[in-house]
Amino acid sequence: SETNLLDQWGSEGPELLWKAEGAGRGYASPAVSEGRLYTLGDGLSTAPSGDTDEYLTCFSAKDGRPLWKTKTGPAWTQGKLSWQGSRGTPTVDGEHVYVLTPHGQLICAKTQDGAIVWQINLKEDLGGTKADSWGYSESPLVDGDKLLCTPGGPKATLVALQKSTGKVIWKCVRPDDVGAGHSSIVISHVGGQKVYVQNTGGGPMGISEDGELLWDYDITPPTAYIPTPIIQDNYVFTVAGYGTGGALLQQVPAANGKVSIKEIYGPKTALGNKHGGVILVDQRLYGGAEDRNIIYCADLKSGEILWQKRGSGANSISLIAADGKLFVRFQNGTMALAPLDPQGYAETSSFTTPGSGASDSPSWAHPVIANGQLLLREGDTILCYQISK
């Protein structure tokens, strides 16, 4: 919803307002609320020597000054170095912030000082399982008094908790579910009722407000199911990488509050996206093709590719749209700006963020725009750029 943003930047990028250190290793994006910024990381540069644990951190959104940090558990050290680190962006709700660690520890803390209010483990306490070996990275969904998240698997595929206490309200089971993916739950409305939509490791599912499984759509599980579903009216666009592609489903209201689904088109491999995510603007999809530096624009309803263009950066792409512009973040640290145009892609500006380019620390954290500022995470560092006119 941001407006009045710069149409181009200099070769060094827009004005750098501040740089904060102490975010730790990881790929969680900043969450901005009420003048504060929250993220998750391990091995903080500001932690005591030898402390490699993971922390939920809070900074001033005005100047990047660190306000508090709360230890959330051990670091995630599985797999090669570039796969390690925290990856779940916190969810802020008034006086509380919720975060899910790669180990499955769901924590509710106070936004004022980081004091932990309650915590629960999705694996140990709820019997959750992951569909891959890369740990949890979901951002929990706050809806009224409920907090929803995805332990995954056939015991508690998706759960609703009391956000004030962590007590289980209901569990939704998807029979034979292969385990949680990496996406976050979104809300849709079908025939006058609320439907929660989520991707697990085997494809999307729809859940009623009281926890009933309304529908599911099985897809051959890819290596990892990562991007969050897109909702447009009754439609659900679901996408994954590793050769899976994107599919469009229509949710159809039925009798007695039931919902069925109609396949508009099955998975189209040309729409595949690994982990940078896909966005929808004016009935058109924009995203990075798999993990390559190729941006595509496609028609939502048909899945037809309208254009594909190679960007100035390298490897995977995450992007956001604001004020008629595309803000495109590449894995090698290139940040580009282009008009949001269904006819084609032409960059007006690009720059390389300081501290980027290391093969073991790719620029995978998604960019964030808040209050006329662009926030970019490079591992332990958060950079804040002025992008309003």
JOURBEL-V916284 format. One record per pair of residues at least 24 apart in sequence whose ideal C-beta (glycine too) atoms are under 7 Angstrom apart, sorted by the first residue. I is the first residue (numbers start at 1). GAP is how many residues later the second one is. Records with the same first field share a line. If there is no record, write none. Layout:
# JOURBEL-V916284
I = GAP, GAP
This chain:
# JOURBEL-V916284
2 = 320, 321, 367, 370
3 = 320
4 = 319, 384, 385
5 = 317, 318, 320, 382, 383, 384
6 = 381, 383
7 = 341
8 = 329, 340, 341
9 = 328, 340, 342
11 = 340
12 = 339
13 = 322, 338, 372
14 = 360, 371, 372, 373
15 = 370, 371
16 = 367, 369
17 = 356, 367, 368, 369
18 = 45, 46, 366
19 = 45, 362, 364
20 = 39, 44, 46, 361, 362
21 = 24, 25, 359, 360
22 = 24, 35, 44, 358
23 = 34, 354, 357, 358, 359
24 = 31, 33, 62, 356
25 = 59, 60, 354, 355
26 = 59, 60, 61
27 = 58, 60, 337, 338
28 = 58, 59, 60, 61, 337
29 = 60, 336, 337, 339, 348
30 = 338, 345, 347, 352
31 = 58, 59, 60, 61
32 = 29, 336, 338
33 = 59
35 = 25, 26, 27
36 = 24, 25, 31, 75
37 = 24
38 = 52, 54, 59
39 = 51, 338
40 = 46, 48, 50, 59
41 = 44, 45, 339
42 = 33, 34, 43, 44
43 = 32
44 = 25, 336
45 = 335
54 = 32, 47
56 = 34, 43, 51, 53, 58
58 = 56
59 = 323
64 = 318, 320
68 = 45, 46
69 = 45
70 = 39, 44, 46
72 = 27, 29, 33, 35
73 = 28, 30, 32
76 = 26, 27, 59
78 = 55, 57
79 = 54, 55
81 = 279
82 = 277, 278, 279, 280
83 = 51
87 = 50
88 = 48, 49, 50, 51
89 = 50
91 = 48, 49, 51
93 = 49, 70
98 = 42, 49
100 = 36, 38, 40, 49
101 = 35
102 = 33, 34, 35
103 = 32
104 = 24, 32
106 = 34, 43
108 = 58
118 = 47, 48
120 = 46
122 = 27, 29
126 = 25, 30, 33
127 = 24, 26, 28, 29
128 = 24, 25, 28, 52
129 = 24, 50
130 = 49, 50
131 = 47, 48, 49, 50, 69, 70, 71, 90, 94
132 = 69, 91, 92
134 = 90
136 = 44
137 = 45
138 = 44, 45, 46
139 = 45
141 = 43, 44
143 = 44
148 = 37, 48
150 = 30, 35, 48, 50
151 = 29
152 = 25, 27, 28, 48, 49
153 = 24, 26
157 = 43
158 = 40, 49
160 = 51
170 = 40, 41
171 = 40
172 = 35, 39, 41
173 = 40
174 = 26, 31, 39, 42
177 = 25
178 = 24, 43
181 = 43, 44, 45
182 = 42, 43, 44
183 = 42, 43, 44, 45, 46
184 = 44
186 = 42, 43, 45
188 = 43, 48, 63
190 = 44, 61, 63, 69
191 = 62
193 = 64
195 = 56, 64
197 = 32, 34, 39
199 = 26, 30, 39
200 = 25
201 = 24
203 = 35
204 = 25, 32, 34
206 = 45, 53
208 = 49
214 = 44, 45
215 = 44, 45, 46
217 = 32, 44
219 = 25, 48
226 = 48, 49
227 = 46, 48, 50, 51
228 = 49
230 = 48, 50
232 = 48, 68
237 = 48, 63
239 = 32, 33, 34, 39
240 = 32
241 = 31, 32, 33, 34, 49, 50
242 = 32
243 = 26, 29
244 = 28
245 = 24, 25, 26, 27
246 = 25, 26, 57
248 = 52, 55
264 = 37
265 = 38
268 = 35
270 = 35
271 = 27, 32
274 = 42
275 = 41, 89
276 = 40, 41, 42, 43
277 = 41, 89
279 = 40, 41, 42
281 = 40, 59
284 = 58
286 = 33, 35, 40
288 = 28, 29
291 = 24, 25
293 = 24, 37
295 = 33, 50
297 = 45
306 = 36
307 = 37, 38
309 = 35, 36
311 = 25, 36
312 = 24, 35, 38
318 = 48, 49
320 = 47, 49
322 = 47
327 = 40, 42, 47
329 = 34, 37, 38
330 = 33
331 = 31, 32, 33
332 = 24, 25, 31
333 = 24, 30
335 = 41
353 = 25, 30
355 = 26
